[in-house]
């Protein structure tokens, strides 16, 4: 039951933070993208850390948009509810 509760809580919190997380990831991706464009336009060496950060921000934008949805939270919520009801049956 503890694992189901942790999974449900984690997913619920990610869904609840979606507006903040999406806006931060999107803003960061735009800023890093413009900096990368400037580096490429000036033919300067691009830092691998900047490319990695930009890629991670794009990944998080995709995750916030297409993965962290109410249906994604429903699966562990149902599992947690089932374990909770099972624990009530064992108290007899």
C-alpha positions in Angstrom: 0.0 0.0 0.0 2.9 2.4 0.7 4.3 2.1 -2.8 0.9 2.7 -4.4 0.5 5.8 -2.1 4.0 7.1 -3.2 3.2 6.5 -6.9 -0.1 8.2 -6.6 1.2 11.2 -4.7 4.2 11.7 -7.0 2.0 11.7 -10.1 -0.7 13.9 -8.5 1.9 16.4 -7.5 3.4 16.5 -11.0 -0.1 17.1 -12.4 -0.7 19.8 -9.9 2.5 21.6 -10.8 1.8 21.4 -14.5 1.1 25.1 -15.1 4.3 26.2 -13.2 6.5 23.4 -14.6 5.3 23.8 -18.2 5.9 27.6 -18.1 9.3 27.3 -16.6 10.4 24.5 -19.0 9.0 26.4 -22.0 10.6 29.7 -21.0 13.9 28.0 -20.3 13.8 26.1 -23.7 13.1 29.4 -25.5 16.0 31.2 -23.8 18.4 28.4 -24.3 17.3 28.0 -27.9 17.9 31.6 -28.6 21.4 31.4 -27.0 22.2 28.3 -29.0 21.1 30.0 -32.1 23.3 33.0 -31.3 26.3 30.6 -30.7 25.7 28.9 -34.0 25.2 32.1 -35.9 28.5 33.5 -34.6 30.3 30.2 -35.4 31.4 29.9 -31.8 31.9 26.6 -29.9 28.7 25.5 -28.2 28.9 24.2 -24.7 27.7 20.5 -24.4 26.1 21.5 -21.1 24.0 24.1 -22.9 22.9 21.6 -25.5 22.1 19.1 -22.8 20.1 21.6 -20.8 18.1 22.7 -23.9 17.4 19.1 -24.8 16.2 18.4 -21.2 13.9 21.5 -21.3 12.4 20.4 -24.6 11.9 16.9 -23.1 10.1 18.3 -20.1 7.9 20.5 -22.2 6.8 17.4 -24.1 6.3 15.5 -20.8 4.2 18.3 -19.3 2.1 18.5 -22.4 1.5 14.9 -23.4 2.3 12.6 -20.4 1.4 14.4 -17.2 -2.4 14.2 -17.7 -5.3 13.2 -15.4 -5.5 9.8 -17.1 -1.9 9.3 -16.1 -2.7 9.9 -12.4 -5.8 7.7 -12.5 -3.9 4.5 -12.9 -2.0 4.7 -9.5 -5.0 6.3 -7.9 -7.1 3.3 -8.6 -4.3 0.9 -7.5 -4.0 2.9 -4.2 -7.7 2.8 -3.7 -7.8 -1.0 -4.2 -4.9 -1.6 -1.7 -6.7 0.7 0.8 -9.9 -1.2 0.5 -8.0 -4.5 0.8 -6.4 -3.3 4.0 -9.9 -2.7 5.4 -10.9 -6.3 4.6 -8.0 -7.7 6.6 -9.0 -5.8 9.8 -12.0 -8.1 10.4 
